[in-house]
Amino acid sequence: MAEVSFDYTNLIEVEGGITEKELSEITPRLQAAAGKLLEDEPGFMKLPETREYADACLRTAGEIRSSSPTDFIHIGIGGSALGPIALHRALNHPYYNQMPERRGPRIHFAENTDPATLAAILDVAEPEGTWVNVVTKSGSTAETMAGFLVVRGMLASTLGDFGYQHRTIATTDPEEGFLKRIADREDLRTLPIPKDVGGRFSVLSPVGLLPAAVTGLDIDALLRGAAECVREVRERGAEHPAVVGAAMHYLMDTARGRNIRVMMTYADALERVAAWFVQLWAESLGKDGKGSTPHGAVGTTDQHSQLQLYMQGPQDKVIEIVQVEEHPRDLEIPPAYEDLEGVGYLGGHTMAELLNVECDATRRALTEAGRPNATIRLDRISEENLGYLFVALEVQTAIAGSLYGVNAFDQPGVEASKRFTYSRMGRPGY
């Protein structure tokens, strides 16, 4: 059972917070948005209960893992990379690739066009034992396909055409697109990206499930947590905390001018979850001059780089703390330098205790300074909790789209730069 909760107390009780009157006035709109969502559920809400995707990923991962692989290269950008990376960083050892007894091959994410990064992956990957997973729904994403062509060249030169084909997976539209055509032409393994699931909502599709399964994560538990959230949203509708959060953040933006939403994770492992959320919120809602700006931060690191701004800078932010109550590992702080009052007091405590105290101290300081803040609490970092959290934030984003009056599932502002890129790189028709 997932243990994830949402606390909006400090969005209401701080000076200048949301009023009961404002909440009452927006309730009918929130109920209508929730009703619309549940009447015609978007594709991402169906993923946790679609067993065929998990089964296909487990079969493919099993084949990969049984081949004594050394490396697994995941090529994708945006929603095709941020979710898989968030899962990996949250749930695997932070130095997974260096661990001698890891649960799967080394994993590399080729998520950007920077040639230095891709070249570095090729420096360490062993071609004879490398698998590649290229992820793009359209099959024409320039950054992804360029990276794929580079890695394909490496594998083909070492393994030959047949060997390259045997080690390549295409995760793409099941029916159309350039990558699908390549997969059919070269008889590559394929995994589907459902037609009704956009990239930034695809973490619980094969986009995220395959790399998670390859590294030995429990994707069944991930989907259980996600399904639990879906069931709760169906049961509670506009009263579900994730849905209520959409109204809270919408009001903070439109009624209070707080148009920056900072997600501050008090666990290094969740840093890329915040990065995943930044895309989800920004690309879904930033339309027609509307939407608030998401930003990621990490506690306690950013207490020493950004908290001054949050405490005394412009009153344009909402700080959303992500707190983990039980950390996967802890270290005792040995007693030493007892005669130095600025150091000796730390002895006898633990690092996890210090991290949690710092988290609470930041929340209290923000509240006393009249700075609105919310908290998402996880009892621990686990597959079930991550599955629940992903769906909860996706639901919240979809509901916020209804409140703003924008389509949360398109991204027209991204297309112009794609057209310019295609033209400059010589793609026919552009």
Buried (B, 14 or more C-beta within 10 A) or exposed (E): EBBBEBBBEBBBEBEEBBEEEBBEEBBEBBBEBBEEBBEEBBBBBBBBEBEEBBEBBBEBBEBBBEEEBBBBBBBBBBBBBBBBBBBBBBBBBEEBBEEEEBEBBBBBBBBEBEEEBBEEBBEEBEBEBBBBBBBBBBBBBBBBBBBBEBBBEBBBEBBEEEBBBBBBBBBBBEEEBBBBEBBEEBEBBBBBBBEEBBBBBBBBBBBBBBBBBBBBBBBBBBBBBBBBBBEBBBEBBBBBBBBBBBBBBBBBBBEBEBBBBBBBBBBBBBBBBBBBBBBBBBBBBBBEEBBBBBBBBBBBEBBEEBBEEBBEEEEBBBBBBBBBEEBEEEEEBEEEEEEEEEEEEBEEEBBBBBBBEBBEEBBEBBBEEEBBBBBBBBBEBBBBBBBBBBBBBBBBBBBBBBBBEBBBBBBEEEEEEBEEBBEEEEEEEE
